[in-house]
Amino acid sequence: MEAIILDLRRTRSLGVKRLRNELIRQHGLALSLDTIHRVLVRHGAQHLEQVRLRRIPAAWAALFNLFDGRKCVLKDVLKVG
């Protein structure tokens, strides 16, 4: 059971709630959130790496056409030569 939890955590980077749903759906294991969390803490896998969204500086906004209401399109600014 612990191996399944740790494998799902490593391969799919799921949080505790999603781990519980996947365990129920794929393996038929109905475990509480606390049980899954205890397994992750015991094996040092309780923290997921957070994805940080970077804000685009205002000076770069013209490159991405952020203020004209259309899709974000990157303009070619590389000079060849």
Wavefront OBJ file of the C-alpha trace (Angstrom):
o trace
v 0.000 0.000 0.000
v 2.758 2.474 0.922
v 4.662 1.617 -2.245
v 1.596 2.427 -4.344
v 1.133 5.794 -2.606
v 4.788 6.741 -3.009
v 4.852 5.604 -6.630
v 1.819 7.738 -7.498
v 3.346 10.703 -5.668
v 6.675 10.382 -7.516
v 5.326 9.702 -10.982
v 2.287 11.988 -11.077
v 3.054 14.652 -8.413
v -0.409 14.391 -6.905
v -1.568 16.019 -3.697
v -3.149 14.080 -0.853
v -6.746 14.535 -2.064
v -5.953 13.497 -5.606
v -3.880 10.577 -4.332
v -6.935 9.368 -2.403
v -9.123 9.629 -5.495
v -6.599 7.752 -7.645
v -6.219 5.012 -5.022
v -9.986 4.533 -4.969
v -10.328 4.652 -8.744
v -7.342 2.530 -9.776
v -6.763 0.187 -6.831
v -10.004 0.121 -4.868
v -8.222 1.351 -1.702
v -10.333 3.696 0.413
v -7.884 5.432 2.749
v -8.367 8.600 4.770
v -6.454 11.766 3.986
v -4.662 11.483 7.335
v -3.443 7.977 6.549
v -2.065 9.012 3.180
v -0.441 12.081 4.733
v 1.172 9.952 7.456
v 2.672 7.652 4.819
v 4.094 10.634 2.929
v 5.548 12.177 6.107
v 7.059 8.851 7.168
v 8.937 8.635 3.869
v 9.812 12.332 3.611
v 7.633 12.963 0.565
v 5.102 15.347 2.088
v 6.124 18.502 0.192
v 5.506 18.940 -3.507
v 7.709 21.251 -5.500
v 5.659 24.370 -6.141
v 5.431 25.809 -9.608
v 5.936 29.550 -9.474
v 4.306 31.698 -12.079
v 6.533 34.572 -13.021
v 5.048 37.958 -13.690
v 6.137 39.691 -16.867
v 7.721 43.106 -16.272
v 5.811 46.016 -17.807
v 8.754 46.851 -20.055
v 8.406 43.427 -21.710
v 4.638 43.618 -22.114
v 4.886 45.077 -25.623
v 6.786 41.976 -26.751
v 3.885 39.777 -25.739
v 0.989 42.051 -26.851
v -0.609 41.806 -23.418
v -2.570 45.017 -23.525
v -4.399 44.791 -26.840
v -6.902 42.095 -25.783
v -5.808 39.488 -28.311
v -3.856 36.301 -27.801
v -0.371 36.566 -26.379
v 1.954 36.360 -29.361
v 5.696 36.536 -28.991
v 7.209 38.818 -31.585
v 10.538 37.933 -33.079
v 13.127 40.260 -31.541
v 16.251 38.271 -32.385
v 18.565 39.990 -34.833
v 20.283 37.629 -37.237
v 23.509 38.703 -38.760
l 1 2 3 4 5 6 7 8 9 10 11 12 13 14 15 16 17 18 19 20 21 22 23 24 25 26 27 28 29 30 31 32 33 34 35 36 37 38 39 40 41 42 43 44 45 46 47 48 49 50 51 52 53 54 55 56 57 58 59 60 61 62 63 64 65 66 67 68 69 70 71 72 73 74 75 76 77 78 79 80 81
